[in-house]
Amino acid sequence: MQKRIHMPEIGEVILQKRKGARSMRLTVGHDGALRVSMPSWSPYYMGEAFARSKLDWIVAQQATRQQPLFTAGQRIGKAHRLQFVEETRQTISSRVGMTSIVVRMPLGTMHESDAAQAAVRKAAVRALKQEAAQLLPDRVHELAKRYGFNYRSVTIKRLKSRWGSCNSHQEIALNCYLMQLPWELIDYVILHELTHTRIMAHGPSFWDELSRYVVSLNDKRKAIKAHQPALLPQL
């Protein structure tokens, strides 16, 4: 069971009752949508009061999840630049080249429009996947050879919350959003996943092993936490 309410300070809030829930829990989606999970026996007004008690935290979280505005000339990933072109046409289209993302729009269309920005975001993800597929497998191979790691495969994915993963079969997955990070942090993520081919759990032995390959490991760990896997324009 759920109820939708509107709070002027933060917009729509979904109050959702869950069987088995013992306490209230706030979640904010990547689009800023707010959901309060609550025990089935709790009245809805308690869920609303709970949301209001966390107002400052909610506003801060929503701000970090707002979609960025993409403008002409911004860099996407390592190699692509964004262009907007107005021409005689009826629809918006996009093309991803080797070094450019071109969004073509009907005459008079503003690049700030929802439709144009949606086209940019879809094209930008394609560009990041293209770059990642071209660069990351070779970088994994280079670092694995340098430090004596063995792995089975590398795949590129669009992950929402993780920079990469490695399963027990030594199959590595890397997030295409890595292409927006400095190379030193990309290498950190790759070496992190390569270390998982030897030690799966994040225990003391894992971090000791990783420190053999990553200079200033604690600084890198702190730096990567300052970034979130999301689509961001760059200068």
Backbone bond lengths (Angstrom), bond angles and torsions (degrees), N, CA, C in turn:
res aa  C-N    CA-C-N  psi(-1)  N-CA   C-N-CA  omega(-1)  CA-C   N-CA-C  phi
1 M - - - 1.462 - - 1.518 109.32 -
2 Q 1.319 115.56 141.91 1.454 118.36 178.47 1.526 110.89 -149.16
3 K 1.313 114.49 160.69 1.456 122.18 179.12 1.513 108.05 -139.76
4 R 1.329 116.43 138.30 1.464 121.37 177.73 1.518 109.00 -104.61
5 I 1.325 115.90 130.32 1.450 121.14 177.40 1.526 108.58 -126.56
6 H 1.307 116.35 162.56 1.465 121.10 177.05 1.516 109.09 -116.70
7 M 1.348 114.43 125.05 1.461 120.63 175.40 1.519 107.41 -112.54
8 P 1.334 118.54 121.48 1.471 121.43 -174.07 1.525 113.53 -53.68
9 E 1.317 117.20 -33.17 1.466 119.44 -175.59 1.521 113.20 -74.33
10 I 1.337 117.40 -28.47 1.468 119.94 -172.37 1.518 114.35 -133.49
11 G 1.326 118.13 -3.85 1.457 120.12 178.12 1.518 112.63 91.15
12 E 1.329 116.37 -149.40 1.462 121.61 -175.40 1.523 111.77 -73.20
13 V 1.327 115.08 138.88 1.456 122.30 176.99 1.522 107.89 -127.65
14 I 1.318 116.97 131.68 1.464 122.08 177.34 1.520 108.10 -98.78
15 L 1.320 116.27 119.00 1.465 122.08 175.68 1.522 107.27 -99.27
16 Q 1.311 116.45 112.97 1.470 120.85 -173.40 1.519 110.44 -119.86
17 K 1.339 115.70 121.69 1.462 121.11 177.59 1.524 108.98 -87.73
18 R 1.340 115.49 133.89 1.457 121.37 -178.14 1.532 110.32 -126.97
19 K 1.330 115.86 132.61 1.452 120.16 175.15 1.524 109.49 -66.85
20 G 1.298 116.01 136.39 1.449 120.29 178.67 1.515 114.41 89.07
21 A 1.330 117.04 -14.20 1.470 119.31 178.63 1.524 109.24 -70.36
22 R 1.334 115.61 135.31 1.455 120.32 -178.47 1.517 112.83 -106.86
23 S 1.318 116.61 -12.96 1.460 119.82 -179.01 1.525 108.73 -148.32
24 M 1.319 115.46 173.20 1.454 120.87 179.41 1.521 110.07 -91.30
25 R 1.323 115.25 146.78 1.463 120.60 -176.88 1.515 109.75 -142.14
26 L 1.330 115.86 133.93 1.461 122.95 178.41 1.520 110.10 -100.30
27 T 1.330 116.33 135.73 1.459 120.54 170.52 1.522 108.05 -134.54
28 V 1.333 114.81 143.15 1.461 121.41 177.01 1.514 107.24 -121.61
29 G 1.333 116.21 119.70 1.455 120.98 -178.88 1.514 112.04 -70.59
30 H 1.370 115.84 170.65 1.457 120.43 -179.72 1.533 111.41 -63.61
31 D 1.343 117.08 -22.09 1.462 120.63 178.26 1.525 111.86 -92.34
32 G 1.339 117.59 4.28 1.463 121.07 179.69 1.511 114.27 91.08
33 A 1.347 118.35 -2.17 1.463 121.31 -179.54 1.528 110.13 -66.18
34 L 1.325 116.34 137.66 1.462 122.05 -175.28 1.522 110.56 -108.38
35 R 1.341 115.64 133.93 1.461 121.54 178.19 1.525 109.12 -133.11
36 V 1.337 115.58 133.46 1.456 122.09 174.17 1.523 107.74 -110.89
37 S 1.343 116.58 113.92 1.457 121.44 173.66 1.524 107.78 -89.38
38 M 1.338 116.47 135.29 1.456 119.56 -173.26 1.527 110.52 -145.02
39 P 1.342 117.73 155.85 1.469 120.31 177.24 1.524 111.12 -58.85
40 S 1.316 115.72 149.52 1.468 120.08 -176.42 1.522 113.06 -64.02
41 W 1.336 116.68 -24.41 1.463 120.03 -178.15 1.524 112.97 -85.87
42 S 1.336 117.91 -8.17 1.460 120.46 -176.66 1.531 110.77 -79.18
43 P 1.338 118.54 136.61 1.473 120.28 173.75 1.520 109.98 -70.82
44 Y 1.338 116.36 151.18 1.457 120.88 -175.66 1.525 112.50 -60.89
45 Y 1.340 117.66 -31.00 1.468 118.38 -177.58 1.527 111.18 -63.94
46 M 1.349 116.55 -26.21 1.454 119.15 177.56 1.531 110.89 -71.03
47 G 1.327 115.98 -34.81 1.460 119.49 175.63 1.511 111.73 -65.65
48 E 1.329 116.09 -40.80 1.467 119.75 178.03 1.528 110.34 -65.64
49 A 1.324 117.24 -41.71 1.468 120.58 178.73 1.529 110.53 -63.66
50 F 1.326 116.55 -37.44 1.461 120.54 178.38 1.520 110.42 -63.40
51 A 1.348 116.52 -43.91 1.461 120.14 178.14 1.522 111.02 -61.42
52 R 1.320 117.08 -42.59 1.469 120.14 -179.99 1.527 111.57 -64.29
53 S 1.321 117.40 -33.05 1.465 120.17 -179.97 1.526 111.79 -69.17
54 K 1.328 117.01 -17.76 1.467 122.30 -179.11 1.527 111.56 -109.83
55 L 1.326 116.81 23.20 1.460 121.26 -171.21 1.526 112.93 -56.56
56 D 1.334 117.37 -47.82 1.466 120.38 -177.72 1.523 110.98 -60.32
57 W 1.321 116.72 -43.13 1.466 120.93 179.64 1.523 110.85 -64.68
58 I 1.331 117.31 -41.13 1.463 121.62 -179.11 1.522 110.64 -62.68
59 V 1.318 116.75 -47.78 1.462 120.78 -178.86 1.525 110.59 -59.43
60 A 1.332 116.15 -43.07 1.468 119.73 179.29 1.518 111.65 -64.03
61 Q 1.339 117.20 -41.47 1.456 120.77 -179.87 1.522 111.80 -67.26
62 Q 1.325 117.11 -41.67 1.461 120.49 178.72 1.515 111.28 -63.26
63 A 1.318 117.11 -38.01 1.460 120.59 -178.68 1.521 111.17 -62.20
64 T 1.340 117.01 -37.47 1.462 120.13 -178.43 1.513 111.84 -75.48
65 R 1.341 117.55 -14.78 1.455 120.66 -177.24 1.522 113.57 -104.83
66 Q 1.302 118.69 2.14 1.456 121.06 179.00 1.521 110.28 -67.48
67 Q 1.329 115.29 143.08 1.453 119.49 179.69 1.524 109.82 -66.88
68 P 1.329 118.05 130.97 1.472 120.04 178.46 1.516 110.94 -73.25
69 L 1.328 117.07 158.25 1.460 122.15 177.24 1.523 108.88 -94.58
70 F 1.316 116.15 126.13 1.459 121.54 179.16 1.520 109.82 -96.34
71 T 1.342 116.19 133.58 1.458 121.64 -179.90 1.523 109.66 -127.58
72 A 1.329 115.34 164.38 1.465 121.17 -176.85 1.521 110.90 -60.18
73 G 1.320 115.71 139.78 1.452 121.61 176.55 1.507 114.73 91.23
74 Q 1.317 118.07 -11.54 1.460 119.50 179.91 1.529 110.36 -69.34
75 R 1.311 114.66 150.39 1.465 120.77 179.52 1.514 109.81 -92.27
76 I 1.322 115.02 139.31 1.455 122.28 174.79 1.520 107.17 -117.81
77 G 1.318 117.27 117.92 1.451 120.26 -179.16 1.515 112.05 69.68
78 K 1.323 116.19 -146.26 1.454 121.45 -176.22 1.521 113.62 -88.23
79 A 1.337 118.52 -25.88 1.467 118.65 -167.22 1.513 115.51 -133.15
80 H 1.335 119.13 -14.82 1.460 120.44 -170.96 1.525 112.82 -95.47
81 R 1.308 115.69 140.62 1.464 123.39 173.40 1.522 108.87 -116.87
82 L 1.340 114.45 144.57 1.459 121.11 -175.31 1.526 111.58 -93.45
83 Q 1.340 116.37 133.69 1.452 122.32 176.99 1.529 109.63 -129.45
84 F 1.327 116.35 142.43 1.462 122.84 172.07 1.518 107.99 -114.30
85 V 1.322 116.77 133.82 1.465 121.81 -179.98 1.520 108.42 -129.39
86 E 1.350 116.46 123.91 1.463 121.35 173.93 1.524 108.60 -94.73
87 E 1.332 116.64 134.50 1.453 120.79 -179.96 1.521 109.43 -156.54
88 T 1.315 115.75 171.77 1.463 121.13 -179.75 1.526 108.84 -73.85
89 R 1.283 115.67 103.00 1.470 122.10 179.68 1.515 108.43 -162.40
90 Q 1.328 117.05 168.81 1.456 121.68 -176.76 1.525 113.43 -102.63
91 T 1.313 116.95 -22.37 1.462 120.27 -174.10 1.524 110.82 -129.52
92 I 1.317 114.90 167.32 1.454 121.83 176.56 1.531 109.06 -96.10
93 S 1.307 116.22 134.05 1.461 120.53 177.25 1.525 109.41 -135.70
94 S 1.312 116.32 165.33 1.468 120.66 179.17 1.518 109.65 -139.54
95 R 1.321 114.96 152.43 1.460 121.02 177.27 1.515 108.39 -137.62
96 V 1.315 115.66 133.84 1.457 122.05 177.75 1.516 108.39 -105.54
97 G 1.329 116.33 114.87 1.449 121.24 175.85 1.515 110.86 -97.81
98 M 1.311 116.39 -163.97 1.459 120.44 179.75 1.528 111.64 -71.49
99 T 1.344 116.43 -34.21 1.466 119.86 -177.35 1.532 112.77 -133.19
100 S 1.309 117.84 9.09 1.464 119.49 -176.12 1.523 111.13 -142.56
101 I 1.331 113.77 153.67 1.457 122.45 169.02 1.521 105.73 -121.65
102 V 1.323 117.88 116.47 1.457 122.30 -177.23 1.526 108.84 -111.83
103 V 1.332 115.79 120.23 1.457 121.69 176.74 1.525 107.74 -106.66
104 R 1.321 116.96 117.41 1.462 122.78 -178.93 1.522 109.27 -100.86
105 M 1.366 115.26 131.12 1.452 121.25 -171.71 1.522 110.29 -130.92
106 P 1.341 118.37 153.01 1.461 120.70 172.59 1.528 110.78 -60.56
107 L 1.314 116.21 150.98 1.459 121.31 178.43 1.519 110.81 -52.76
108 G 1.324 116.02 135.62 1.457 120.88 178.20 1.518 114.73 86.96
109 T 1.328 117.90 -3.01 1.465 120.68 179.25 1.526 109.83 -76.78
110 M 1.302 116.78 132.76 1.456 121.55 178.21 1.526 109.25 -85.09
111 H 1.328 116.39 137.37 1.461 118.24 179.90 1.527 111.54 -67.33
112 E 1.342 117.46 -18.11 1.463 120.91 178.56 1.525 112.40 -78.66
113 S 1.329 117.81 -8.83 1.468 120.58 -176.22 1.523 110.62 -62.87
114 D 1.338 115.44 153.36 1.462 120.13 -179.44 1.524 111.52 -59.02
115 A 1.334 116.74 -40.11 1.463 120.14 -177.61 1.520 111.54 -66.21
116 A 1.342 116.52 -42.56 1.469 119.87 179.97 1.522 110.64 -67.44
117 Q 1.321 117.56 -42.35 1.460 120.59 179.97 1.533 111.44 -66.43
118 A 1.339 116.29 -35.51 1.467 119.16 177.03 1.524 110.49 -64.85
119 A 1.336 116.86 -39.29 1.459 120.62 177.87 1.524 110.91 -64.55
120 V 1.336 116.91 -39.45 1.462 120.77 178.00 1.523 110.30 -62.37
121 R 1.328 117.08 -46.95 1.466 119.88 -176.41 1.525 111.67 -61.31
122 K 1.333 116.66 -42.17 1.461 119.06 179.20 1.532 111.06 -65.34
123 A 1.320 116.34 -42.76 1.461 119.96 179.69 1.523 111.33 -67.70
124 A 1.327 116.51 -37.12 1.458 120.13 -179.27 1.520 111.22 -64.26
125 V 1.315 117.28 -39.39 1.464 119.97 177.12 1.524 109.91 -64.41
126 R 1.334 117.39 -40.37 1.468 119.65 176.91 1.530 110.69 -61.07
127 A 1.333 116.10 -40.24 1.464 120.35 179.99 1.525 110.91 -65.26
128 L 1.333 116.90 -42.60 1.457 120.15 179.61 1.527 111.29 -65.13
129 K 1.323 116.54 -39.82 1.462 119.51 177.30 1.527 110.49 -64.64
130 Q 1.326 115.67 -39.22 1.465 120.15 178.90 1.523 110.58 -62.33
131 E 1.323 116.40 -47.72 1.458 120.55 179.00 1.521 111.39 -62.54
132 A 1.326 115.74 -45.17 1.463 119.86 -177.71 1.526 111.24 -62.25
133 A 1.333 116.31 -41.37 1.465 120.08 179.93 1.523 111.33 -65.71
134 Q 1.318 116.83 -31.44 1.460 120.80 -179.25 1.526 112.43 -79.17
135 L 1.327 117.38 -33.72 1.463 120.67 -169.72 1.526 115.50 -107.57
136 L 1.321 117.58 -38.71 1.459 118.79 -169.53 1.531 114.62 -72.52
137 P 1.340 120.29 -42.85 1.476 117.56 178.51 1.535 112.71 -57.81
138 D 1.332 116.82 -39.30 1.465 119.46 178.14 1.525 111.13 -65.86
139 R 1.332 116.70 -37.12 1.459 119.53 179.79 1.533 110.65 -69.08
140 V 1.331 117.16 -38.78 1.461 120.19 175.61 1.531 109.82 -60.34
141 H 1.334 116.41 -46.44 1.468 121.06 179.71 1.526 110.97 -58.75
142 E 1.333 116.49 -43.85 1.467 120.89 -178.68 1.519 111.75 -63.20
143 L 1.338 116.78 -46.95 1.464 119.81 -178.38 1.527 111.49 -70.41
144 A 1.324 116.96 -36.92 1.463 120.12 177.92 1.526 110.63 -63.26
145 K 1.315 116.36 -41.99 1.471 120.58 178.98 1.525 110.51 -66.23
146 R 1.333 116.56 -40.10 1.462 120.29 -177.73 1.523 111.57 -63.74
147 Y 1.348 116.93 -39.24 1.463 119.86 -173.53 1.532 113.67 -109.22
148 G 1.317 117.28 7.57 1.458 120.10 173.67 1.515 115.81 76.95
149 F 1.338 118.18 29.90 1.468 121.46 177.51 1.531 109.96 -88.48
150 N 1.325 115.27 152.84 1.460 122.46 171.19 1.525 108.93 -119.53
151 Y 1.310 117.03 138.16 1.456 121.64 177.19 1.525 108.24 -146.78
152 R 1.327 116.05 162.00 1.462 119.96 -175.16 1.523 112.40 -93.17
153 S 1.325 117.42 -44.82 1.464 119.62 -175.36 1.512 110.51 -158.27
154 V 1.338 114.87 163.86 1.474 122.45 174.81 1.521 107.65 -130.89
155 T 1.319 116.81 127.55 1.457 121.86 175.10 1.525 109.52 -123.47
156 I 1.318 115.71 151.59 1.462 122.11 178.25 1.522 108.77 -105.30
157 K 1.322 116.25 128.75 1.455 121.19 -179.47 1.527 110.34 -134.76
158 R 1.307 114.80 164.07 1.471 120.96 171.59 1.523 106.82 -102.20
159 L 1.319 116.16 100.45 1.455 122.13 -176.97 1.522 110.02 -101.01
160 K 1.324 116.83 144.76 1.460 120.98 -175.88 1.527 113.63 -84.85
161 S 1.315 117.65 -32.10 1.460 118.58 -171.49 1.516 114.61 -131.09
162 R 1.322 118.42 -9.23 1.461 120.78 -177.68 1.522 110.66 -123.40
163 W 1.324 115.69 149.36 1.460 120.17 177.41 1.521 111.48 -83.00
164 G 1.317 116.74 -24.31 1.449 119.52 179.64 1.511 110.47 -172.48
165 S 1.332 115.66 174.63 1.459 121.07 177.88 1.518 108.91 -154.99
166 C 1.328 114.88 160.05 1.468 121.48 175.25 1.519 107.02 -145.53
167 N 1.331 117.29 126.14 1.460 119.82 -179.28 1.524 111.20 -95.39
168 S 1.316 116.10 -179.10 1.460 121.09 -175.89 1.520 112.95 -69.16
169 H 1.335 116.85 -12.35 1.473 121.04 176.88 1.525 111.76 -92.28
170 Q 1.326 116.70 9.46 1.468 123.17 179.55 1.532 111.91 64.10
171 E 1.334 114.78 33.85 1.466 121.57 175.85 1.525 108.26 -99.48
172 I 1.310 116.81 120.07 1.459 122.65 -174.31 1.517 110.14 -101.67
173 A 1.321 116.30 135.91 1.465 122.85 172.77 1.523 108.15 -119.15
174 L 1.331 116.61 134.28 1.460 121.13 -179.89 1.521 109.76 -123.01
175 N 1.321 115.30 142.14 1.454 122.36 -178.08 1.527 110.30 -77.69
176 C 1.338 116.77 131.43 1.468 119.50 178.39 1.517 112.29 -62.00
177 Y 1.352 117.80 -23.40 1.458 120.76 178.89 1.526 112.44 -67.71
178 L 1.336 117.31 -10.97 1.464 120.24 175.16 1.522 111.57 -57.39
179 M 1.330 117.52 -27.71 1.459 120.18 -176.51 1.517 112.62 -66.23
180 Q 1.317 118.19 -8.07 1.459 121.88 176.59 1.531 112.49 -93.27
181 L 1.336 117.52 -5.10 1.457 122.06 -177.74 1.527 110.74 -95.73
182 P 1.341 117.44 159.91 1.471 120.49 171.88 1.521 109.56 -62.74
183 W 1.334 115.86 153.45 1.454 119.66 -176.79 1.521 112.29 -62.05
184 E 1.315 118.39 -31.64 1.465 119.12 -179.16 1.527 111.24 -64.72
185 L 1.350 117.16 -32.70 1.461 119.79 177.03 1.521 111.37 -80.01
186 I 1.324 117.13 -32.68 1.469 119.71 173.82 1.523 109.54 -60.67
187 D 1.340 116.32 -45.88 1.461 120.05 178.46 1.530 111.01 -62.32
188 Y 1.328 116.70 -37.11 1.462 119.36 177.56 1.527 110.32 -59.62
189 V 1.329 117.21 -47.21 1.470 120.93 -179.00 1.526 110.12 -62.92
190 I 1.325 117.14 -44.06 1.462 120.15 179.97 1.526 110.84 -61.43
191 L 1.322 117.24 -46.49 1.464 120.49 179.92 1.531 111.17 -66.42
192 H 1.319 116.29 -33.37 1.468 120.75 175.05 1.529 109.80 -58.79
193 E 1.338 116.44 -48.31 1.469 119.65 -178.54 1.524 111.54 -71.23
194 L 1.316 117.82 -35.80 1.464 119.74 176.23 1.523 111.36 -63.40
195 T 1.330 116.82 -36.61 1.460 120.05 177.59 1.525 111.10 -64.03
196 H 1.333 116.26 -30.12 1.464 119.66 176.65 1.527 112.21 -66.73
197 T 1.314 118.61 -18.57 1.470 119.15 175.48 1.524 110.72 -68.55
198 R 1.318 116.99 -16.73 1.470 121.92 177.62 1.517 112.15 -106.64
199 I 1.336 116.20 -39.90 1.467 121.63 -177.24 1.527 107.57 -134.29
200 M 1.314 116.57 116.46 1.466 119.16 -174.36 1.539 112.49 -80.04
201 A 1.320 117.07 -42.27 1.468 120.21 -172.49 1.528 111.02 -82.09
202 H 1.333 115.63 150.89 1.461 122.22 178.51 1.530 110.82 -85.87
203 G 1.304 116.78 60.62 1.457 120.71 177.50 1.518 111.42 -100.55
204 P 1.338 117.04 -177.39 1.471 120.38 179.70 1.525 112.79 -55.38
205 S 1.338 117.73 -37.68 1.465 119.87 -178.93 1.520 111.46 -65.80
206 F 1.344 116.30 -33.96 1.470 119.50 178.01 1.524 110.66 -64.33
207 W 1.339 116.72 -49.40 1.461 120.06 -176.94 1.529 111.31 -68.31
208 D 1.323 117.21 -33.14 1.467 119.98 175.47 1.532 110.15 -63.74
209 E 1.335 115.45 -42.83 1.466 119.57 179.29 1.520 111.19 -64.70
210 L 1.346 116.82 -45.51 1.461 120.44 -178.86 1.530 111.54 -62.90
211 S 1.327 116.95 -34.07 1.463 120.23 -178.96 1.527 112.32 -64.53
212 R 1.327 117.35 -16.70 1.458 120.63 177.27 1.527 111.79 -71.76
213 Y 1.335 116.43 -21.14 1.466 120.78 -174.04 1.529 113.60 -115.05
214 V 1.330 116.97 -18.42 1.467 121.31 -176.51 1.522 109.21 -113.22
215 V 1.319 116.64 118.34 1.465 121.70 176.74 1.522 109.12 -73.13
216 S 1.310 117.37 138.12 1.476 122.78 -179.51 1.531 110.29 53.19
217 L 1.317 115.00 56.19 1.464 121.27 -175.34 1.520 112.64 -54.93
218 N 1.319 118.59 -47.24 1.462 120.67 -177.49 1.523 111.78 -61.63
219 D 1.329 116.71 -36.99 1.465 119.77 177.53 1.533 110.66 -65.49
220 K 1.331 115.90 -39.70 1.476 119.65 179.03 1.521 110.76 -66.32
221 R 1.319 116.38 -40.70 1.467 119.66 178.75 1.520 110.85 -62.28
222 K 1.332 115.99 -41.48 1.459 119.75 178.62 1.528 110.70 -66.98
223 A 1.320 117.04 -40.07 1.464 121.24 -177.95 1.521 111.78 -65.87
224 I 1.337 117.83 -41.26 1.460 119.84 -177.74 1.522 110.97 -67.80
225 K 1.332 117.27 -29.36 1.461 120.42 178.90 1.525 112.03 -70.14
226 A 1.317 116.89 -17.77 1.469 120.48 178.46 1.524 111.75 -79.37
227 H 1.323 117.28 -6.86 1.463 122.08 -179.59 1.519 110.02 -115.04
228 Q 1.318 116.18 149.08 1.449 122.31 175.93 1.535 109.60 -124.19
229 P 1.333 117.87 142.20 1.478 119.28 177.13 1.524 110.90 -65.54
230 A 1.296 116.99 102.56 1.458 122.95 -178.49 1.530 108.22 -159.65
231 L 1.312 115.60 160.18 1.454 121.14 -179.84 1.525 109.53 -82.72
232 L 1.335 116.35 120.84 1.454 121.15 -176.48 1.524 110.45 -134.96
233 P 1.350 117.71 134.05 1.468 119.33 173.18 1.523 110.59 -73.70
234 Q 1.309 116.82 152.71 1.454 122.24 179.44 1.514 109.01 -129.17
235 L 1.326 116.56 156.11 1.449 120.85 179.53 1.509 110.39 -74.93
